């Protein structure tokens, strides 16, 4: 029987956590108005990527886990939209835009594979 990966061992989760930290560090440099408006939404969306993976991981049934990972993807799409607004409004540098876009692209690739893998292993009756 194979070892179940811990949440902290999932590459998709680690990348999602990294995205949240990058966004947090970027927003900390913004002025009050930008933080209050677009910044709060940016942080909420970016943090929600990892938070939903975590919540899904903790759910009892694999279908719930998949649903929360779909929510995570939605949050990542929202983060991508806010990222575009941030560069258009000159709130972030081109370098930061590219870095975060690359992290989001990696997340989407990993997320697709992770969602496809959920529920693929057979349930083993541990009562024997």
C-alpha positions in Angstrom: 0.0 0.0 0.0 1.4 3.4 -1.0 2.1 6.3 1.4 -0.4 9.1 1.3 1.2 12.4 0.7 0.9 15.0 3.4 -0.6 18.4 2.4 2.8 20.1 2.8 4.3 17.6 0.3 1.9 18.5 -2.5 3.7 20.6 -5.1 0.5 22.4 -6.1 -0.1 23.4 -2.5 3.5 24.7 -2.1 3.2 26.8 -5.3 -0.2 28.1 -4.1 1.4 29.1 -0.8 4.2 30.8 -2.6 1.8 32.8 -4.7 0.1 34.1 -1.6 3.4 35.2 -0.1 4.5 37.0 -3.2 1.2 38.9 -3.4 1.4 39.8 0.3 4.9 41.2 -0.1 3.9 43.2 -3.2 0.8 44.7 -1.6 2.7 45.8 1.5 4.5 48.3 -0.6 1.3 50.0 -1.9 -0.2 53.2 -0.7 -3.3 53.1 1.6 -5.9 53.7 -1.2 -4.4 51.0 -3.4 -4.2 48.5 -0.5 -7.8 49.2 0.6 -9.3 48.8 -2.9 -7.5 46.4 -5.3 -4.9 45.2 -2.8 -7.4 43.6 -0.4 -9.0 41.8 -3.2 -5.6 40.6 -4.5 -4.6 39.2 -1.2 -7.9 37.5 -0.6 -7.9 35.8 -4.0 -4.3 34.8 -3.8 -4.6 33.4 -0.3 -7.8 31.5 -1.2 -5.8 29.4 -3.7 -3.9 27.5 -1.0 -6.7 27.8 1.5 -9.1 25.9 -0.7 -6.6 23.2 -1.5 -6.1 22.8 2.2 -9.8 22.6 2.9 -10.4 20.1 0.2 -7.5 18.0 1.5 -9.2 17.9 4.9 -12.6 16.8 3.6 -13.9 13.2 4.0 -14.9 12.4 0.5 -12.8 12.8 -2.7 -15.7 14.6 -4.5 -15.6 17.3 -1.9 -11.8 17.5 -2.3 -12.2 18.0 -6.0 -14.9 20.7 -5.5 -12.6 22.7 -3.3 -9.8 22.4 -5.8 -12.1 23.8 -8.5 -12.8 26.7 -6.1 -9.0 27.0 -5.8 -8.7 27.3 -9.6 -11.4 30.0 -9.6 -9.4 31.9 -7.0 -6.3 31.6 -9.2 -8.3 32.9 -12.2 -9.4 35.9 -10.0 -5.8 36.4 -8.9 -4.8 36.5 -12.6 -7.4 39.2 -13.3 -6.3 41.3 -10.4 -2.7 40.8 -11.5 -3.6 42.2 -14.9 -5.3 45.2 -13.3 -2.3 45.8 -11.1 0.1 46.0 -14.0 -2.4 48.1 -16.1 -2.6 50.6 -13.1 1.2 50.6 -12.7 1.0 49.2 -9.2 3.6 46.5 -9.9 6.7 46.2 -12.0 6.9 44.2 -15.2 9.4 41.9 -13.4 6.9 41.2 -10.6 4.1 40.7 -13.2 6.2 38.1 -15.1 7.2 36.3 -11.9 3.7 36.0 -10.6 2.3 35.1 -14.0 4.9 32.3 -14.2 3.9 31.0 -10.8 0.2 31.1 -11.7 0.9 29.2 -14.9 2.8 26.6 -13.0 -0.1 26.4 -10.5 -2.6 25.8 -13.3 -0.5 23.0 -14.8 -0.1 21.3 -11.4 -3.7 21.9 -10.4 -5.0 20.1 -13.5 -2.9 17.0 -12.7 -3.8 17.1 -9.1 -7.5 17.3 -9.7 -7.3 14.5 -12.2 -5.6 12.3 -9.6 -8.1 12.8 -6.8 -10.2 9.7 -6.2 -8.1 7.5 -8.5 -6.8 5.3 -5.7 -8.9 2.4 -4.4 -10.4 2.8 -1.0 -8.9 0.2 1.4 -11.0 -1.2 4.2 -8.9 -0.6 7.3 -11.3 -2.5 9.6 -9.8 -5.9 8.8 
